[in-house]
Amino acid sequence: MAGSGALEPPSLLSLVEPARWQRLQDHFASVLGIPLRTLDLARKLLVNPSWPPGLPAEHIVCLLRVGDELEQLLPAADLPRNTTSLASAFGVTYSAVPVRATPDQILGYLVAGPMVAGPREDRAHFRQRLHSMVEDTQAVWTILLSLKPHTYSGVRSLLNLLEETASSLVQFAYQASRLSEILPTTYRADQAAVSYYTDRILASLLEVAVMATGAEGGSVMVREGQGHALRICAAQGLADAVVADTRQPQDEGLAGVATRQRAILLVDDRTVDPFLTRLMRRREIASSLVAPLTREPDQEPMGVLNLRTANRERRFTPEHVQMLRRLLNLAAIALGNLRSAFPKPRPA
């Protein structure tokens, strides 16, 4: 039995209001293009399942027997401590992503799926394999065609960032609730917490973006204070002195173009726009991706994400741009919710 001083673990929905979590989950599912459910440790739904637009939810649940996977994916006697995945006999994949209040305290799971991970199975082989399991293999095949296929590396990248963003929001709420019990809350303290979790989400965004695109390095630059200079808040492949000393006007270089156009730039030695090629100052770089960072679609960018590679055999592609756009949208949802938690100054 726990000691009298032990704290009861919070529930996820005691930290984040159900309506707010539902909106978050809906946004995540739309950005990922993957159905999502939030379950507690007893495998009970906490809010309604979220489905990307256009998917026939009822038919998918019925034909793919959605829910049957939970016994194996989240075994009651041995709940997973990390993201885990399961491939079903129907040729779809489910993943369980832990949602944490602290590094050691899991409050529930985001279950992603059904989704198609990797190349689609051959139709003839699929029908032969499922012939003894279902009466109408054509109906199941049609449902599978409605699910957008994802690469294994793409799914891994999306789930890694989903875990970090969702857990950051919950940990932020948990920290705020614990601190409010022992300290008077102030606007300065609130914004310090927002700043900490913002930097954490941006660092995770960079890490996942580098992995997803095969970049050799990159950085996240954010606006410094109320000014128009950008500072580096996260980096890979840069010396510490460069990170500490670099300041760049927001409207200069490729960062300035990406910010003004609100668009992801792909620039390499094949780029025909002479204006953009002149802005690639480091000639050893074969390919660059530069993307604006926003908390809300209609807000001015708060900074830029830069990715680079010097390997001409591994230039960035339009597919990398699409993946990066999804990662940026996922991070923006979390960043916007962090900021909206304390939208106005509170009394000191």
C-alpha positions in Angstrom: 0.0 0.0 0.0 1.3 3.4 -0.8 2.4 5.7 2.0 0.1 8.4 3.3 2.3 11.0 1.5 2.0 9.4 -1.9 0.2 11.3 -4.6 -2.7 9.9 -6.5 -1.7 9.8 -10.2 -3.7 12.3 -12.2 -6.0 11.3 -15.0 -5.3 12.6 -18.5 -8.6 14.4 -18.7 -8.1 16.0 -15.2 -5.1 17.8 -16.8 -6.6 18.6 -20.2 -10.3 19.3 -20.5 -12.1 16.6 -22.6 -13.3 19.1 -25.2 -9.8 20.5 -25.7 -8.2 17.0 -25.9 -10.9 16.0 -28.5 -9.9 19.0 -30.6 -6.3 18.2 -30.3 -6.8 14.6 -31.3 -9.0 15.6 -34.2 -6.3 18.0 -35.4 -3.6 15.4 -35.0 -5.6 12.8 -37.0 -6.3 15.3 -39.8 -2.6 16.2 -40.1 -1.3 12.6 -39.9 -4.0 11.2 -42.2 -4.4 8.4 -39.7 -7.3 7.5 -37.3 -6.6 8.1 -33.7 -8.1 7.0 -30.4 -7.1 8.0 -26.8 -7.3 5.1 -24.3 -6.7 5.1 -20.5 -4.6 2.3 -18.8 -7.7 0.1 -18.7 -8.1 0.4 -22.5 -11.2 2.6 -22.2 -11.9 5.4 -24.7 -11.4 8.8 -23.2 -12.9 10.8 -26.1 -14.5 10.0 -29.4 -12.2 8.4 -32.0 -10.9 10.9 -34.6 -11.0 10.1 -38.3 -9.3 11.9 -41.2 -11.7 13.5 -43.6 -13.1 11.2 -46.3 -12.6 7.9 -44.6 -15.7 5.6 -44.1 -15.3 5.1 -40.4 -18.2 2.7 -39.8 -17.2 0.4 -42.7 -13.5 0.4 -41.6 -14.4 -0.5 -38.0 -16.7 -3.3 -39.1 -14.7 -4.9 -41.9 -11.2 -4.6 -40.3 -12.6 -5.5 -36.8 -11.1 -2.4 -35.2 -10.7 -2.9 -31.5 -9.8 -6.6 -31.7 -6.1 -5.5 -31.9 -6.1 -4.0 -28.4 -5.6 -7.2 -26.5 -2.2 -7.8 -28.2 -1.3 -4.1 -28.7 -1.9 -3.1 -25.0 -1.8 -6.3 -22.9 -3.3 -5.5 -19.5 -0.7 -7.4 -17.6 2.3 -5.8 -19.4 1.4 -2.4 -20.8 4.2 -1.0 -23.0 6.5 1.7 -21.8 7.4 2.9 -25.3 5.7 3.2 -28.7 4.8 -0.2 -30.0 3.2 -1.5 -33.2 1.2 -4.4 -34.4 0.4 -5.7 -37.9 -3.0 -7.3 -38.2 -4.0 -10.2 -40.4 -5.9 -7.7 -42.6 -2.7 -6.0 -43.7 -3.0 -2.9 -41.6 -0.8 -1.6 -38.7 -1.8 -0.2 -35.3 0.6 1.7 -33.0 0.2 2.7 -29.4 1.9 5.9 -28.4 2.3 6.5 -24.6 1.1 9.9 -23.2 3.2 10.8 -20.2 2.7 13.2 -17.3 6.3 12.6 -16.3 9.0 10.5 -17.9 8.0 7.6 -15.7 4.2 8.1 -15.4 2.1 7.1 -18.4 -1.5 8.3 -18.2 -2.8 6.7 -21.4 -2.1 5.9 -25.0 -2.8 7.4 -28.4 -3.7 4.5 -30.7 -2.9 5.2 -34.3 -4.5 3.1 -37.0 -5.6 1.3 -38.9 -3.0 2.4 -41.4 -1.1 0.9 -44.3 2.7 0.9 -43.4 5.0 0.0 -46.2 4.1 -1.2 -49.7 0.6 -2.5 -50.4 0.2 -6.2 -50.5 -0.4 -7.8 -53.9 -4.1 -8.0 -54.5 -4.2 -11.7 -55.6 -2.0 -12.7 -52.6 -4.2 -10.7 -50.3 -7.4 -12.4 -51.5 -5.9 -15.8 -51.3 -4.6 -15.2 -47.7 -7.9 -13.8 -46.4 -10.2 -16.2 -48.2 -10.7 -18.3 -45.2 -11.1 -15.3 -42.8 -13.8 -13.2 -44.5 -16.6 -13.8 -47.0 -16.2 -10.6 -49.0 -12.4 -10.1 -49.6 -13.2 -7.5 -52.3 -15.0 -5.2 -49.7 -12.0 -5.4 -47.4 -9.6 -4.7 -50.3 -11.7 -1.6 -51.2 -11.4 -0.4 -47.6 -7.7 -0.9 -47.7 -7.4 1.2 -50.8 -9.1 4.1 -49.0 -6.2 4.2 -46.5 -3.2 6.2 -47.7 0.0 4.1 -47.6 2.9 5.4 -45.5 6.6 4.4 -45.6 7.9 2.7 -42.5 10.4 5.6 -41.9 7.6 8.1 -42.4 5.3 6.4 -39.8 8.2 6.2 -37.3 8.9 9.9 -37.7 5.3 10.9 -37.3 4.8 8.8 -34.3 7.9 10.0 -32.6 6.8 13.6 -33.0 3.2 12.7 -32.0 4.6 11.2 -28.7 6.7 14.3 -28.0 4.0 16.9 -28.8 1.2 15.1 -26.9 3.3 14.3 -23.9 4.7 17.9 -23.8 1.2 19.3 -23.6 0.2 16.9 -20.8 3.5 17.5 -18.9 3.0 21.2 -19.2 -0.5 21.0 -17.8 0.7 18.6 -15.0 3.6 21.0 -14.1 1.2 23.9 -14.0 -1.2 22.1 -11.7 1.5 21.0 -9.3 3.2 24.4 -9.1 -0.2 26.2 -8.6 -0.6 24.1 -5.4 2.6 25.4 -3.8 3.4 28.7 -5.5 1.4 31.8 -6.5 1.1 31.8 -10.3 2.4 34.7 -12.3 2.5 35.7 -15.9 6.3 35.5 -15.9 6.3 31.9 -14.5 3.6 30.9 -17.0 5.7 32.2 -19.9 8.8 30.6 -18.6 7.0 27.2 -18.7 5.7 28.0 -22.2 9.2 28.9 -23.4 10.7 25.7 -22.0 8.1 23.4 -23.7 8.3 25.4 -26.9 12.0 24.8 -27.1 11.5 21.2 -26.3 8.9 20.7 -29.1 11.1 22.5 -31.6 14.2 20.4 -30.7 12.1 17.3 -31.2 10.8 18.6 -34.5 14.3 19.2 -35.7 15.4 15.7 -34.6 12.5 14.0 -36.3 12.8 16.1 -39.5 16.5 15.3 -39.8 15.7 11.6 -39.5 12.7 11.7 -41.9 14.6 13.6 -44.7 18.1 12.1 -44.3 19.5 15.6 -43.7 23.1 15.8 -42.6 22.3 18.7 -40.2 19.9 21.6 -39.6 18.7 24.2 -37.1 15.6 25.9 -35.7 15.8 29.6 -35.5 13.3 31.7 -33.6 12.6 35.4 -33.2 14.5 36.8 -30.3 12.2 38.7 -27.9 10.1 41.3 -29.7 12.7 42.1 -32.3 13.3 40.9 -35.8 16.6 39.0 -35.3 16.6 35.2 -35.3 18.6 33.1 -32.8 19.3 29.4 -33.0 17.3 27.4 -30.3 18.1 23.9 -31.6 20.8 22.6 -33.9 22.4 19.4 -35.3 25.8 19.5 -36.9 26.8 23.0 -35.8 29.5 24.0 -33.4 28.4 25.2 -30.0 30.0 28.6 -30.6 28.1 29.0 -33.9 24.8 28.2 -32.1 25.5 30.7 -29.3 26.8 33.5 -31.4 24.6 33.4 -34.5 22.0 36.2 -35.0 20.3 36.8 -38.3 17.8 39.4 -39.4 14.5 37.6 -40.0 14.0 39.2 -43.4 17.4 38.2 -44.8 18.5 35.2 -46.9 16.4 32.1 -47.6 14.8 32.4 -44.2 13.4 35.8 -45.2 12.0 34.4 -48.4 10.4 31.4 -46.7 8.9 33.8 -44.0 7.5 36.2 -46.6 6.1 33.5 -48.8 4.9 31.3 -45.9 6.2 28.4 -47.9 8.7 25.6 -47.7 11.7 26.3 -50.0 13.6 23.4 -51.7 16.9 24.9 -53.1 19.7 23.0 -54.7 22.1 23.1 -57.6 19.1 22.3 -59.9 17.1 25.3 -58.8 16.6 27.6 -61.8 15.6 30.8 -59.9 18.9 32.8 -59.8 17.6 34.9 -56.9 17.3 31.8 -54.7 20.6 30.2 -55.8 22.4 33.4 -54.9 21.1 33.1 -51.4 22.7 29.7 -50.9 25.9 31.1 -49.4 27.6 27.8 -48.5 28.5 26.3 -51.8 29.4 22.9 -50.3 25.7 22.4 -49.5 24.0 20.4 -52.3 20.4 20.8 -51.1 18.5 22.9 -48.5 15.0 22.9 -47.1 13.9 26.1 -45.4 10.5 26.2 -43.8 8.6 28.9 -41.8 7.4 28.0 -38.2 4.0 29.2 -37.1 1.8 28.5 -34.1 -1.4 29.3 -36.0 -2.0 29.3 -39.8 -2.8 33.0 -40.0 -0.1 34.2 -37.6 3.3 35.7 -38.6 6.0 33.0 -38.5 7.9 32.7 -35.2 11.0 31.4 -36.9 12.4 29.0 -39.5 13.5 25.4 -39.8 16.6 24.8 -41.9 17.8 21.4 -43.2 20.8 20.7 -45.3 22.9 18.0 -47.0 26.2 18.1 -48.9 25.6 14.7 -50.5 24.5 15.3 -54.1 23.2 11.7 -54.3 20.8 12.4 -51.5 19.2 15.7 -52.5 15.9 16.6 -50.9 12.8 15.8 -53.0 9.2 17.0 -53.2 8.3 13.9 -51.0 10.5 15.3 -48.3 8.7 18.6 -48.6 5.4 16.9 -48.1 6.7 15.0 -45.0 8.1 18.1 -43.6 4.8 20.0 -44.0 3.0 17.3 -42.0 5.7 17.5 -39.2 5.4 21.3 -39.2 1.6 21.1 -38.9 1.8 18.6 -36.1 4.3 20.8 -34.2 2.2 23.9 -34.8 -0.9 22.3 -33.2 1.1 21.7 -30.0 2.8 25.1 -30.1 -0.5 26.9 -30.5 -2.0 25.0 -27.6 0.9 25.8 -25.3 0.5 29.5 -26.1 -3.3 29.5 -25.8 -3.1 28.0 -22.2 -2.1 31.5 -21.0 -3.1 33.9 -23.8 -3.1 37.1 -21.6 -0.9 38.4 -18.8 -2.1 37.4 -15.4 -1.5 39.4 -12.2 2.1 39.1 -10.8 
